[in-house]
């Protein structure tokens, strides 16, 4: 995100000797993308950031993926993946459960009530949507308050942890990329400013407001990184001699930030608008869109719900957060549901939804959508949360019988 910020003291010129008030040298670290060729920030540490005094293995949460075969649209119930008792002992790093994924992106979910260990995703950026609750996200760059409706954008290799206040919980939806996640390029000037036709602007992005300084020693940092296992991922715990929150100041255009879905300005039209108008972020081979409460189409013959469409080149994943999603009425989908409409399957409103939508002028719905350009496979949580009958919702009077149709 090419939007310059500075927190704390930095030297007048980069890559020059910089000391603290006691005369001790501060160690400059460049955190940058694409090998010095894209956004970066300079961080000034009290201690050498490369130092490690120990390592051990970390067994990642189950990363097994199962093909969506036979090809089926699916309804997954995320709220059934955790009980309240389980949430109290679950954290946002070791407790997230894989819903689905491919080589470009992984979608996970967790209901958490416990502060996480320090964590670094060395594979790609993370975009974490706060479905319910709140948390304090402590990072090398400083703290971020994450509240309901926030997207929390965490650049690759940023050390951070999710802090839960006593007695509080949060429901979190994780979009983990194998790349970087940015605003859509069509909304950016050639120099990186969000343009006038973008549905949000820099004022809506909230970065850290201060630095964090910790003095602990022998500190564990959980690292997710590339590996040789079936998932292509591995985990390692690095033991650092000093706490990584030792950054006295930093500046640049790469840092974590939050953006709240309520600040998104929906784009509407005379007739139904296609999903790209709802786009909020993009990564390599996937996009993130959001659907928010809004006025809908104003043509006198408008059909407010989506027309039937075939995802020829993508899989579509919709996470239903709030409101009444008009097109899915009668399907069993509600808050906490995910629908998967795979490439090659035409989908659209459930039977009767078109008729019920005629004349409607406002939709009260909140949803987060991820479209991928490679097929998605189901993780262990996706298999566990599948209702097993969504495929029948467009065919009243017929019953699914293990691969064959019969009259009910």
Buried (B, 14 or more C-beta within 10 A) or exposed (E): BBBEBEBBBBBEEEEEEBEEEEEEEBBBBEBBBEEEEEBBBBBBBBBEBEEEEEEEEBEBBEBEBEEBEEEBBBBBBBBEBBEEEBBBEBBBBBBBBBBBBBBBBBBBBBBBBBBBBBBBBBBBBBBBBBBBBBBBBBBBBBBBBBBBBBBBBBBBBBBBBBBBEEEEBBBBBBBBBBBBBBBBEEBBEEEBBBEEEBBBBEEBBBBBEEBBEEEEEEBBBBBBBEBEEEBEBBBBBBBBEBBBBBBBBBBBBBBBBBBBBEBBEBBBEEBBBEBEEBBBBBBBBBBBBBBBEBEBBEEEEBBBBBEEEEBEEBBBBBBBBBBEBBBBBBBBBBBBBBBBBBBEBEBBBBEEBBEBBEEBEEBEBBBBBBBBBBBBBBBBBBBBBBBEEBBBBBEEEEEBEEEEEEEE
